Amino acid sequence: MGPKLKIGTHNGTFHCDEVLACTMLKYAKDEFKNAEVVRTRNMDILNECDVVVDVGGVYEPSAHRYDHHQKSFSETMNSLSNNYPWTIKLSSAGLVYYHFGHQIISRILNLAADSEEVKIIFNKLYENLIQEVDAIDNGIDACKTTDVVYKVHTHLSARIKHLNPPWNEKNQDETKCFKKACELAEQEFLDRVNFYGKVWLPARDIVKQAIKNRHSVHPSGEIMEFESGGCPWKEHLYDLETSMKIEPLIKFVIYTDSNGLWRVQCVSVSLFSFENRVSLHEDWRGLRDEELSKVSGIDGCTFVHMSGFIGGCKTREGAINMALKSLGI
């Protein structure tokens, strides 16, 4: 065995970006797995490190230097590759992820680095985890308005920040605290990779098949059916509708719940919107059982939510009719 590789980063107060960057690097290559993390601002020591992140004032991938603090730095995922839409300024975590993310994911999930699965997970993980770390580290607020109802204080960056030694502790052990932060970042990162690779992504094929079969539910093609609930379908649906050029867009999804009853759920106009493409009939909202069946003219109805985004029926036929009547068909 050769000498142990060294990953250099700054000492003092640590932040989520370099903690996550150091953690991810250990999954990038076999030789990085047992690398020693050296925390210092001494450039003579940093110059001897094999990789340096978040310190040094240099972004030079060929030399494995990944700092983002220098005045000349303004890189984003989009500026480094126009294949990506994201325009948040990168932190050391984002830089490491851009250069090593595909191989990190492929090694964790045992997939080919150039596979379609890895490409999809790479995008998903950046959008839902790494981008947030980049933005917070660079002081970029999630909202452009100052009219904020509340702020989130339990995100990964906040949890890692709180692992720094207390300012008023006399015998501070930075090394121990940094190690604990790395363990937290590693667990969070691995959980996300495994979730997107083993739980979220397998649902894509199920959603794709349901889209293809939608005309067998009703000729309009506006109702999609799953065999049972629980499948994370929403994000996949929006992506697949675009890539498959679906027209008209799907308005309702039907499936059975854990009790074997049928649910009819509206598709919202976008992933995080509470507005539906088409809501369940306004006259039904808040009604239940016999009263709902009488008003709707559909046997076996069980409920419609007050907001009109979801309802229930005892039969598949009834669930489809609830969707069709709401569509005006």
SERO-4910 file (N, C-alpha, C, O; in steps of 0.05 Angstrom, whole numbers):
BEGIN
 pado doro    nc1    nc2    nc3   cac1   cac2   cac3    cc1    cc2    cc3    oc1    oc2    oc3
  Met    A     17    -24      0      0      0      0     17     25      0     37     26     14
  Gly    A      9     45    -16     24     70    -17     16     88      6      0     80     23
  Pro    A     27    112      6     20    131     28     -9    139     26    -21    140      5
  Lys    A    -20    145     49    -49    153     51    -52    180     38    -37    198     43
  Leu    A    -73    182     21    -79    208      8    -90    228     28   -100    220     49
  Lys    A    -86    253     22    -94    274     40   -114    293     26   -110    303      4
  Ile    A   -136    298     40   -156    318     31   -153    342     50   -157    340     74
  Gly    A   -147    365     38   -143    389     54   -167    407     54   -180    410     34
  Thr    A   -174    418     77   -194    438     80   -187    456    103   -167    451    117
  His    A   -202    478    107   -194    497    127   -201    487    156   -219    470    159
  Asn    A   -187    498    175   -194    492    203   -212    514    213   -222    531    197
  Gly    A   -217    515    239   -236    534    250   -264    525    246   -270    501    243
  Thr    A   -283    544    246   -311    537    243   -316    523    217   -308    532    196
  Phe    A   -329    500    219   -335    484    194   -364    489    185   -381    496    201
  His    A   -368    485    160   -394    489    147   -402    464    132   -386    446    127
  Cys    A   -427    463    124   -438    439    111   -423    433     85   -419    410     78
  Asp    A   -416    454     70   -405    449     43   -379    433     44   -376    414     29
  Glu    A   -359    442     61   -334    427     60   -337    400     75   -323    381     68
  Val    A   -354    399     95   -359    373    108   -370    353     88   -361    330     87
  Leu    A   -390    362     73   -402    344     53   -383    338     30   -382    315     20
  Ala    A   -367    358     22   -347    353      1   -327    332      9   -321    314     -6
  Cys    A   -316    334     33   -297    314     43   -310    287     45   -297    266     39
  Thr    A   -335    286     53   -349    261     56   -354    248     29   -349    224     25
  Met    A   -363    263      9   -368    252    -17   -343    242    -31   -343    222    -44
  Leu    A   -321    257    -27   -296    249    -40   -287    220    -33   -275    206    -49
  Lys    A   -294    212     -9   -286    185      0   -300    163    -15   -293    140    -13
  Tyr    A   -322    170    -29   -336    151    -46   -330    154    -75   -340    139    -92
  Ala    A   -312    173    -82   -307    178   -110   -288    158   -123   -292    150   -146
  Lys    A   -267    150   -108   -247    132   -119   -237    114    -96   -239    121    -73
  Asp    A   -227     91   -103   -217     72    -83   -195     85    -67   -193     82    -42
  Glu    A   -177    101    -80   -154    112    -66   -163    135    -47   -147    143    -30
  Phe    A   -187    145    -50   -197    166    -32   -211    155     -7   -216    169     12
  Lys    A   -217    129     -8   -234    117     13   -223    122     41   -238    129     59
  Asn    A   -197    118     45   -186    121     72   -168    146     74   -150    147     90
  Ala    A   -175    166     57   -159    190     57   -160    205     84   -180    204     98
  Glu    A   -138    217     91   -136    233    115   -146    262    109   -137    274     90
  Val    A   -163    272    126   -172    300    123   -154    318    140   -152    314    164
  Val    A   -141    336    126   -123    355    139   -136    382    141   -143    394    120
  Arg    A   -140    393    165   -154    418    168   -134    440    176   -124    439    199
  Thr    A   -129    459    158   -110    480    163   -113    502    142   -126    498    122
  Arg    A   -103    525    148   -101    547    128    -72    552    120    -66    571    105
  Asn    A    -54    536    130    -26    538    123    -22    528     94    -25    504     89
  Met    A    -15    546     76    -14    539     48      9    519     42      7    504     23
  Asp    A     30    520     58     51    500     53     41    472     58     48    453     43
  Ile    A     24    469     78     13    442     84     -8    435     63     -9    413     53
  Leu    A    -25    454     56    -46    449     36    -35    442      9    -46    426     -5
  Asn    A    -12    454      2      0    448    -24     10    419    -26     14    409    -48
  Glu    A     13    407     -3     22    379     -3     -2    359     -4      2    335     -6
  Cys    A    -26    370     -2    -50    352     -2    -57    344    -31    -51    359    -50
  Asp    A    -69    321    -33    -77    311    -60   -101    325    -70   -104    329    -94
  Val    A   -120    332    -52   -144    347    -59   -147    369    -38   -142    365    -15
  Val    A   -156    392    -47   -161    414    -29   -189    425    -35   -195    432    -58
  Val    A   -206    428    -14   -233    438    -18   -238    461      1   -231    461     24
  Asp    A   -252    482     -9   -262    504      7   -241    522     19   -247    537     37
  Val    A   -217    521      9   -196    538     19   -174    539     -3   -172    521    -20
  Gly    A   -157    560     -2   -135    561    -21   -138    581    -43   -119    589    -56
  Gly    A   -163    590    -48   -168    610    -68   -164    601    -97   -158    617   -114
  Val    A   -166    575   -102   -161    564   -129   -183    544   -136   -190    527   -121
  Tyr    A   -194    548   -161   -211    527   -173   -196    517   -197   -196    530   -218
  Glu    A   -185    493   -194   -169    481   -216   -173    451   -215   -158    437   -201
  Pro    A   -193    441   -229   -200    412   -227   -177    393   -234   -174    372   -221
  Ser    A   -160    401   -253   -138    384   -261   -118    380   -238   -104    359   -237
  Ala    A   -117    399   -220   -100    396   -196   -115    389   -171   -104    388   -149
  His    A   -141    383   -175   -159    376   -152   -160    398   -131   -157    393   -107
  Arg    A   -164    423   -141   -167    446   -123   -196    456   -127   -203    464   -149
  Tyr    A   -211    457   -105   -240    463   -108   -248    484    -87   -263    478    -68
  Asp    A   -238    509    -91   -247    530    -74   -266    548    -90   -265    549   -114
  His    A   -284    563    -75   -303    580    -89   -304    608    -77   -322    623    -83
  His    A   -285    614    -59   -286    640    -45   -272    662    -60   -276    686    -53
  Gln    A   -255    656    -80   -241    677    -94   -260    695   -110   -280    686   -120
  Lys    A   -252    720   -112   -269    740   -125   -276    733   -154   -297    739   -164
  Ser    A   -257    719   -167   -261    712   -195   -280    689   -200   -288    683   -222
  Phe    A   -289    675   -178   -305    651   -181   -335    658   -182   -345    673   -165
  Ser    A   -348    648   -202   -377    652   -205   -391    628   -218   -413    631   -229
  Glu    A   -378    605   -217   -388    581   -231   -414    570   -219   -418    571   -195
  Thr    A   -430    560   -237   -455    546   -230   -455    520   -245   -438    515   -262
  Met    A   -474    503   -239   -476    478   -255   -481    485   -284   -470    472   -302
  Asn    A   -497    505   -289   -504    513   -316   -480    525   -331   -476    520   -355
  Ser    A   -464    541   -317   -440    553   -330   -419    532   -336   -404    535   -356
  Leu    A   -417    511   -320   -398    490   -325   -407    471   -347   -391    459   -361
  Ser    A   -434    468   -349   -445    451   -370   -474    461   -376   -491    462   -358
  Asn    A   -479    468   -401   -506    477   -408   -526    455   -409   -549    459   -416
  Asn    A   -517    430   -402   -536    408   -399   -553    410   -374   -573    397   -371
  Tyr    A   -543    428   -355   -557    431   -330   -570    458   -328   -559    478   -337
  Pro    A   -594    459   -315   -608    485   -314   -602    502   -290   -609    526   -290
  Trp    A   -587    492   -270   -585    506   -245   -564    528   -246   -542    525   -256
  Thr    A   -572    551   -235   -555    575   -236   -547    586   -209   -539    609   -207
  Ile    A   -550    569   -188   -540    576   -162   -510    574   -161   -498    555   -171
  Lys    A   -496    594   -150   -467    593   -148   -459    569   -132   -471    563   -111
  Leu    A   -438    555   -141   -430    530   -129   -412    535   -104   -397    555   -103
  Ser    A   -415    518    -85   -398    517    -62   -378    494    -66   -377    482    -88
  Ser    A   -361    488    -47   -342    466    -50   -357    439    -54   -348    421    -68
  Ala    A   -380    437    -41   -397    413    -43   -406    410    -72   -405    388    -84
  Gly    A   -417    432    -84   -426    431   -111   -404    425   -131   -409    411   -150
  Leu    A   -380    436   -126   -358    431   -144   -350    402   -144   -346    389   -164
  Val    A   -347    391   -120   -340    362   -118   -362    345   -130   -356    326   -144
  Tyr    A   -387    353   -126   -409    337   -137   -409    339   -168   -413    319   -181
  Tyr    A   -404    362   -179   -403    365   -208   -382    347   -220   -387    334   -240
  His    A   -358    346   -208   -336    332   -220   -336    302   -213   -326    286   -228
  Phe    A   -348    294   -191   -347    266   -182   -374    253   -178   -375    229   -172
  Gly    A   -396    268   -180   -422    258   -172   -431    233   -186   -441    215   -173
  His    A   -426    232   -212   -435    208   -227   -420    183   -217   -433    162   -213
  Gln    A   -394    185   -214   -380    161   -205   -385    154   -176   -385    131   -168
  Ile    A   -391    175   -159   -399    169   -131   -425    154   -130   -427    133   -117
  Ile    A   -445    163   -145   -471    149   -146   -468    121   -157   -480    102   -147
  Ser    A   -452    118   -178   -449     92   -191   -436     72   -172   -442     49   -172
  Arg    A   -417     82   -156   -403     64   -138   -421     56   -114   -421     33   -106
  Ile    A   -437     74   -105   -455     68    -82   -477     49    -91   -484     30    -76
  Leu    A   -488     53   -115   -511     37   -124   -503     14   -143   -520     -1   -152
  Asn    A   -477     12   -148   -467     -9   -166   -480     -7   -194   -490    -27   -204
  Leu    A   -479     16   -205   -490     22   -232   -468     33   -249   -449     45   -239
  Ala    A   -471     30   -275   -451     42   -293   -453     73   -291   -475     84   -291
  Ala    A   -430     86   -290   -429    115   -286   -443    130   -309   -453    152   -304
  Asp    A   -443    118   -333   -456    132   -355   -484    122   -361   -495    128   -382
  Ser    A   -496    107   -342   -523     97   -346   -544    119   -343   -539    139   -331
  Glu    A   -567    114   -355   -589    133   -353   -598    136   -324   -606    158   -315
  Glu    A   -597    114   -309   -606    115   -281   -588    134   -265   -599    150   -249
  Val    A   -562    132   -269   -544    150   -254   -548    179   -262   -547    197   -245
  Lys    A   -553    184   -287   -558    212   -296   -583    223   -283   -583    246   -274
  Ile    A   -604    207   -281   -629    216   -269   -625    221   -239   -634    242   -229
  Ile    A   -611    203   -225   -607    206   -197   -588    230   -191   -592    244   -172
  Phe    A   -568    234   -208   -550    256   -206   -565    283   -206   -561    300   -189
  Asn    A   -583    286   -225   -599    310   -227   -617    313   -203   -620    335   -191
  Lys    A   -630    292   -195   -649    293   -173   -634    300   -147   -645    316   -131
  Leu    A   -611    288   -142   -597    293   -117   -586    322   -117   -585    334    -95
  Tyr    A   -577    332   -140   -568    359   -139   -591    378   -133   -589    396   -116
  Glu    A   -613    374   -147   -636    392   -143   -647    391   -115   -657    412   -105
  Asn    A   -647    368   -102   -660    365    -76   -642    365    -52   -652    363    -29
  Leu    A   -616    366    -56   -598    366    -33   -574    385    -38   -570    404    -23
  Ile    A   -558    379    -58   -533    394    -61   -538    423    -68   -524    441    -57
  Gln    A   -558    429    -84   -564    457    -91   -570    474    -66   -562    497    -64
  Glu    A   -584    462    -48   -591    475    -23   -566    482     -7   -564    504      4
  Val    A   -547    463     -6   -522    468      8   -507    491     -5   -496    508      8
  Asp    A   -505    490    -32   -492    511    -47   -504    539    -41   -490    558    -35
  Ala    A   -531    540    -42   -544    565    -38   -540    576    -10   -534    600     -6
  Ile    A   -543    560     10   -540    569     38   -512    578     43   -507    598     56
  Asp    A   -492    563     33   -464    570     38   -457    597     25   -440    612     35
  Asn    A   -470    602      2   -464    627    -13   -483    650     -5   -483    671    -18
  Gly    A   -500    645     15   -518    666     25   -540    674      6   -548    697      4
  Ile    A   -550    654     -9   -572    658    -28   -598    649    -15   -601    625    -10
  Asp    A   -617    667    -11   -642    660      1   -660    644    -18   -658    647    -42
  Ala    A   -677    627     -6   -695    611    -23   -717    628    -35   -727    622    -57
  Cys    A   -724    651    -22   -745    668    -32   -733    696    -37   -716    706    -22
  Lys    A   -743    709    -58   -734    736    -64   -748    757    -48   -739    780    -46
  Thr    A   -771    751    -37   -787    770    -21   -778    769      8   -768    749     18
  Thr    A   -781    792     21   -775    793     50   -799    785     67   -797    783     92
  Asp    A   -821    780     54   -846    773     69   -846    743     73   -861    728     60
  Val    A   -830    734     92   -827    705     98   -844    699    123   -841    711    144
  Val    A   -860    678    120   -878    670    143   -862    656    164   -866    661    188
  Tyr    A   -843    638    156   -826    625    175   -801    616    160   -800    614    136
  Lys    A   -780    610    176   -755    599    165   -750    571    175   -758    564    197
  Val    A   -737    555    158   -730    528    165   -703    527    179   -684    538    168
  His    A   -702    515    202   -677    514    218   -667    486    223   -649    481    239
  Thr    A   -678    467    208   -671    439    213   -659    425    188   -657    401    187
  His    A   -650    442    169   -638    430    145   -610    420    151   -600    425    173
  Leu    A   -597    407    132   -571    394    137   -550    415    145   -534    411    163
  Ser    A   -550    438    131   -530    459    137   -533    469    166   -513    473    180
  Ala    A   -558    472    175   -562    481    203   -553    460    223   -541    466    244
  Arg    A   -559    435    217   -552    413    236   -522    410    239   -511    406    260
  Ile    A   -508    413    216   -479    412    217   -467    436    231   -448    433    246
  Lys    A   -478    459    226   -469    484    240   -470    480    270   -452    489    284
  His    A   -491    468    280   -494    465    309   -475    444    321   -474    441    345
  Leu    A   -461    430    304   -441    411    314   -414    423    320   -396    410    330
  Asn    A   -411    449    312   -386    463    319   -383    465    349   -403    465    363
  Pro    A   -358    466    359   -355    469    388   -368    494    398   -366    515    385
  Pro    A   -381    494    421   -392    518    433   -371    540    437   -348    534    444
  Trp    A   -378    564    431   -358    586    432   -347    590    460   -324    599    464
  Asn    A   -363    582    481   -355    587    508   -344    561    522   -342    560    546
  Glu    A   -338    542    506   -326    517    517   -296    520    518   -283    527    497
  Lys    A   -283    516    540   -255    521    544   -237    502    529   -219    510    515
  Asn    A   -243    476    531   -226    456    518   -240    445    493   -252    423    493
  Gln    A   -239    461    472   -253    454    447   -238    432    432   -213    433    430
  Asp    A   -253    413    422   -241    391    406   -253    393    378   -272    379    372
  Glu    A   -241    409    361   -250    413    333   -250    387    318   -269    382    303
  Thr    A   -230    371    321   -227    347    306   -250    328    312   -261    316    294
  Lys    A   -256    325    337   -278    307    345   -305    317    334   -321    302    324
  Cys    A   -309    344    335   -334    355    325   -336    353    295   -358    347    284
  Phe    A   -314    357    281   -314    355    252   -320    326    243   -334    322    224
  Lys    A   -308    307    257   -313    279    251   -343    272    255   -355    258    239
  Lys    A   -355    283    276   -383    278    281   -400    291    258   -420    279    250
  Ala    A   -392    314    249   -406    327    227   -404    311    201   -423    309    186
  Cys    A   -381    300    196   -377    283    173   -394    258    174   -406    250    153
  Glu    A   -397    247    197   -414    223    200   -443    230    194   -458    214    182
  Leu    A   -452    253    204   -479    262    198   -483    267    168   -503    258    157
  Ala    A   -464    281    155   -466    286    127   -466    260    111   -481    258     91
  Glu    A   -449    242    119   -448    216    104   -474    201    106   -483    191     85
  Gln    A   -486    200    129   -511    185    132   -533    198    116   -549    184    103
  Glu    A   -534    225    116   -554    239    101   -550    234     71   -570    229     57
  Phe    A   -526    236     62   -520    233     34   -526    204     24   -539    200      4
  Leu    A   -517    185     40   -523    157     32   -553    151     32   -563    136     15
  Asp    A   -567    161     52   -596    157     53   -609    168     28   -627    155     17
  Arg    A   -601    192     19   -613    204     -4   -606    188    -29   -624    183    -46
  Val    A   -581    181    -33   -573    165    -56   -589    139    -58   -599    131    -78
  Asn    A   -590    125    -35   -604     99    -35   -634    102    -39   -647     86    -51
  Phe    A   -645    124    -28   -674    128    -32   -680    133    -61   -698    121    -73
  Tyr    A   -665    152    -74   -670    158   -101   -664    134   -120   -677    131   -140
  Gly    A   -644    119   -113   -637     96   -130   -654     71   -126   -660     57   -145
  Lys    A   -663     66   -101   -676     41    -95   -706     44    -89   -721     24    -90
  Val    A   -715     68    -84   -743     72    -77   -757     90    -97   -778     83   -109
  Trp    A   -745    113   -102   -757    133   -119   -756    126   -149   -776    126   -163
  Leu    A   -732    118   -158   -728    113   -187   -744     89   -197   -755     90   -219
  Pro    A   -746     66   -182   -762     44   -192   -791     51   -197   -804     37   -213
  Ala    A   -801     72   -184   -829     80   -189   -832     91   -218   -855     92   -228
  Arg    A   -811    101   -230   -813    114   -256   -825     95   -277   -842    103   -293
  Asp    A   -816     70   -277   -826     51   -297   -856     45   -292   -871     41   -311
  Ile    A   -864     45   -267   -892     40   -260   -909     63   -270   -930     59   -282
  Val    A   -900     88   -266   -914    111   -276   -915    112   -306   -936    118   -318
  Lys    A   -893    105   -318   -892    105   -348   -912     86   -360   -925     92   -379
  Gln    A   -913     62   -348   -932     42   -357   -961     51   -353   -979     46   -370
  Ala    A   -966     64   -330   -993     74   -324  -1001     95   -344  -1024     97   -352
  Ile    A   -982    112   -352   -988    132   -372   -995    119   -399  -1014    127   -412
  Lys    A   -980     99   -406   -985     85   -431  -1013     71   -431  -1026     69   -452
  Asn    A  -1021     62   -407  -1047     48   -405  -1070     66   -400  -1093     56   -396
  Arg    A  -1067     92   -399  -1088    110   -390  -1113    109   -407  -1135    113   -397
  His    A  -1110    103   -433  -1134    102   -450  -1151     77   -444  -1175     76   -452
  Ser    A  -1140     57   -431  -1156     34   -423  -1173     40   -399  -1192     25   -393
  Val    A  -1166     61   -384  -1182     70   -361  -1206     85   -372  -1229     81   -364
  His    A  -1200    104   -390  -1222    119   -404  -1210    130   -430  -1187    138   -430
  Pro    A  -1225    130   -451  -1215    139   -478  -1205    168   -477  -1189    175   -495
  Ser    A  -1213    184   -458  -1203    212   -457  -1173    213   -452  -1160    233   -460
  Gly    A  -1162    193   -439  -1134    193   -432  -1127    211   -409  -1104    216   -404
  Glu    A  -1147    222   -395  -1142    241   -373  -1143    229   -346  -1141    243   -326
  Ile    A  -1147    202   -344  -1147    188   -319  -1126    166   -320  -1126    150   -338
  Met    A  -1109    165   -299  -1088    145   -298  -1093    127   -274  -1103    136   -253
  Glu    A  -1087    102   -276  -1093     82   -254  -1068     68   -245  -1051     59   -261
  Phe    A  -1066     65   -218  -1045     48   -205  -1059     25   -191  -1082     28   -182
  Glu    A  -1046      3   -189  -1057    -20   -175  -1062    -15   -146  -1081    -25   -134
  Ser    A  -1044      1   -134  -1047      8   -106  -1033     35   -100  -1018     45   -117
  Gly    A  -1038     46    -77  -1026     72    -69   -998     68    -59   -988     46    -57
  Gly    A   -985     90    -53   -959     89    -42   -936     95    -61   -914    103    -54
  Cys    A   -942     91    -87   -921     96   -107   -916    126   -110   -935    141   -114
  Pro    A   -891    135   -107   -885    164   -111   -886    172   -140   -866    171   -154
  Trp    A   -910    180   -149   -915    183   -177   -913    212   -187   -909    216   -211
  Lys    A   -916    231   -170   -920    259   -179   -897    270   -195   -900    279   -218
  Glu    A   -873    268   -184   -850    279   -198   -845    265   -225   -839    278   -245
  His    A   -848    239   -225   -845    224   -250   -865    232   -271   -859    234   -294
  Leu    A   -890    237   -261   -911    243   -280   -905    269   -296   -908    269   -320
  Tyr    A   -897    289   -282   -891    315   -295   -868    312   -315   -870    322   -338
  Asp    A   -848    298   -307   -825    293   -325   -833    277   -350   -826    284   -372
  Leu    A   -848    256   -345   -855    237   -367   -876    250   -385   -875    245   -410
  Glu    A   -893    265   -375   -913    279   -392   -898    296   -413   -906    298   -436
  Thr    A   -877    309   -403   -861    326   -421   -845    310   -441   -846    315   -465
  Ser    A   -831    290   -432   -814    274   -450   -830    257   -469   -821    251   -491
  Met    A   -854    248   -460   -871    231   -477   -891    248   -493   -907    238   -509
  Lys    A   -890    275   -489   -907    293   -504   -937    286   -501   -951    283   -521
  Ile    A   -945    282   -476   -973    274   -470   -992    297   -474   -988    319   -463
  Glu    A  -1013    293   -489  -1034    313   -493  -1061    298   -498  -1062    281   -516
  Pro    A  -1082    305   -484  -1083    324   -462  -1069    314   -437  -1064    290   -434
  Leu    A  -1063    332   -419  -1050    325   -395  -1068    308   -377  -1093    311   -379
  Ile    A  -1057    292   -360  -1072    275   -342  -1083    292   -319  -1068    308   -307
  Lys    A  -1108    288   -313  -1122    305   -292  -1126    290   -266  -1126    302   -245
  Phe    A  -1131    264   -268  -1137    248   -244  -1122    222   -243  -1115    210   -264
  Val    A  -1116    213   -219  -1103    187   -214  -1121    171   -195  -1130    181   -175
  Ile    A  -1126    146   -203  -1142    129   -185  -1125    105   -176  -1107     96   -190
  Tyr    A  -1130     96   -151  -1115     73   -140  -1130     63   -115  -1148     77   -105
  Thr    A  -1123     40   -106  -1135     29    -81  -1118     36    -57  -1093     36    -59
  Asp    A  -1131     41    -34  -1115     47    -10  -1111     22      6  -1117      0     -4
  Ser    A  -1099     24     29  -1092      1     46  -1116    -15     55  -1114    -38     63
  Asn    A  -1140     -3     54  -1165    -16     62  -1180    -28     38  -1201    -39     41
  Gly    A  -1168    -26     14  -1180    -37    -10  -1201    -18    -22  -1215    -26    -41
  Leu    A  -1204      6    -11  -1223     25    -23  -1209     41    -45  -1185     44    -44
  Trp    A  -1225     52    -63  -1214     67    -85  -1211     97    -79  -1229    109    -67
  Arg    A  -1189    108    -87  -1184    136    -84  -1182    149   -112  -1173    137   -131
  Val    A  -1192    174   -114  -1189    189   -138  -1175    215   -130  -1186    231   -115
  Gln    A  -1151    220   -141  -1135    242   -133  -1130    261   -156  -1124    251   -178
  Cys    A  -1132    286   -152  -1127    306   -173  -1097    309   -177  -1081    306   -159
  Val    A  -1089    316   -202  -1062    323   -208  -1059    353   -206  -1075    368   -219
  Ser    A  -1041    363   -190  -1037    392   -187  -1023    404   -211  -1012    389   -227
  Val    A  -1025    430   -214  -1014    443   -238   -984    441   -238   -972    442   -260
  Ser    A   -971    439   -215   -942    434   -214   -936    420   -188   -954    416   -171
  Leu    A   -911    411   -185   -904    393   -163   -911    404   -136   -921    389   -119
  Phe    A   -905    430   -131   -909    441   -104   -933    459   -102   -935    475    -83
  Ser    A   -950    457   -122   -974    475   -122   -998    461   -108  -1000    436   -109
  Phe    A  -1015    477    -95  -1039    466    -84  -1063    470   -103  -1085    462    -97
  Glu    A  -1057    482   -126  -1078    486   -147  -1078    461   -165  -1058    452   -174
  Asn    A  -1102    451   -170  -1105    427   -187  -1111    434   -216  -1122    455   -222
  Arg    A  -1103    416   -233  -1110    420   -262  -1141    420   -264  -1152    436   -278
  Val    A  -1153    400   -251  -1182    399   -248  -1188    388   -220  -1177    367   -213
  Ser    A  -1204    402   -204  -1211    392   -177  -1237    376   -179  -1252    378   -198
  Leu    A  -1241    359   -158  -1266    345   -156  -1289    365   -153  -1286    387   -143
  His    A  -1312    357   -162  -1336    375   -164  -1340    391   -139  -1340    380   -117
  Glu    A  -1345    417   -142  -1347    435   -119  -1370    427   -100  -1368    430    -76
  Asp    A  -1392    417   -112  -1416    410    -95  -1411    386    -77  -1426    381    -59
  Trp    A  -1390    371    -83  -1385    346    -67  -1366    351    -43  -1365    334    -26
  Arg    A  -1353    373    -43  -1331    377    -24  -1341    378      5  -1359    393     12
  Gly    A  -1328    362     22  -1336    361     50  -1358    341     56  -1365    337     80
  Leu    A  -1370    329     35  -1391    310     40  -1380    282     43  -1358    276     34
  Arg    A  -1397    264     55  -1388    236     59  -1411    217     54  -1434    224     56
  Asp    A  -1404    193     48  -1421    169     47  -1448    174     32  -1447    182      9
  Glu    A  -1470    168     45  -1496    169     31  -1503    196     21  -1513    199     -2
  Glu    A  -1497    217     36  -1502    244     27  -1486    250      2  -1497    262    -17
  Leu    A  -1461    242      1  -1444    247    -22  -1454    231    -46  -1455    241    -68
  Ser    A  -1462    206    -41  -1472    189    -63  -1497    201    -75  -1501    201    -99
  Lys    A  -1514    212    -58  -1539    224    -67  -1534    249    -84  -1546    252   -105
  Val    A  -1517    266    -74  -1512    291    -88  -1497    286   -114  -1502    299   -134
  Ser    A  -1478    267   -114  -1462    261   -138  -1476    244   -158  -1470    244   -182
  Gly    A  -1496    228   -148  -1509    208   -166  -1491    184   -172  -1496    170   -191
  Ile    A  -1471    179   -154  -1453    157   -158  -1454    139   -133  -1449    149   -111
  Asp    A  -1461    114   -136  -1463     96   -114  -1436     90   -101  -1416     88   -115
  Gly    A  -1436     87    -75  -1413     78    -60  -1392     99    -54  -1370     92    -46
  Cys    A  -1398    124    -58  -1379    145    -51  -1374    146    -21  -1392    141     -5
  Thr    A  -1349    152    -13  -1343    152     16  -1335    180     26  -1343    187     49
  Phe    A  -1322    196     10  -1315    224     19  -1304    239     -4  -1294    228    -24
  Val    A  -1304    266     -1  -1289    284    -18  -1277    305      1  -1292    317     17
  His    A  -1252    310      0  -1238    329     17  -1249    357     13  -1258    364     -9
  Met    A  -1248    373     34  -1259    400     32  -1246    417     10  -1258    434     -2
  Ser    A  -1220    411      4  -1206    426    -16  -1211    415    -44  -1204    428    -64
  Gly    A  -1223    391    -46  -1230    379    -72  -1206    366    -85  -1208    361   -110
  Phe    A  -1184    360    -71  -1161    348    -84  -1162    318    -84  -1147    305   -100
  Ile    A  -1178    306    -67  -1179    277    -66  -1207    268    -56  -1220    282    -41
  Gly    A  -1215    244    -65  -1241    233    -57  -1238    202    -56  -1218    191    -63
  Gly    A  -1260    189    -47  -1260    160    -45  -1286    148    -54  -1307    161    -53
  Cys    A  -1284    123    -62  -1308    107    -70  -1302     78    -65  -1279     69    -64
  Lys    A  -1324     63    -61  -1320     34    -56  -1313     18    -80  -1303     -4    -78
  Thr    A  -1318     29   -104  -1313     14   -128  -1296     29   -148  -1295     54   -147
  Arg    A  -1283     15   -165  -1266     27   -186  -1284     43   -205  -1277     65   -213
  Glu    A  -1306     31   -213  -1325     45   -231  -1334     72   -219  -1336     92   -233
  Gly    A  -1340     72   -193  -1348     96   -180  -1326    117   -179  -1332    141   -184
  Ala    A  -1301    109   -175  -1279    128   -174  -1275    140   -202  -1270    164   -204
  Ile    A  -1277    124   -223  -1275    134   -250  -1297    154   -256  -1292    175   -268
  Asn    A  -1321    147   -247  -1344    166   -252  -1341    192   -237  -1349    213   -247
  Met    A  -1329    191   -213  -1324    216   -199  -1305    234   -214  -1308    258   -215
  Ala    A  -1285    222   -227  -1266    237   -243  -1280    248   -268  -1276    271   -275
  Leu    A  -1296    231   -281  -1308    239   -306  -1329    261   -302  -1329    280   -318
  Lys    A  -1345    259   -281  -1364    280   -275  -1350    307   -268  -1360    328   -275
  Ser    A  -1327    305   -255  -1312    329   -248  -1300    341   -274  -1296    366   -275
  Leu    A  -1294    324   -293  -1284    334   -319  -1306    344   -337  -1300    357   -357
  Gly    A  -1330    338   -329  -1353    347   -346  -1357    328   -369  -1369    336   -390
  Ile    A  -1348    303   -367  -1351    284   -389  -1375    266   -383  -1381    248   -399
***
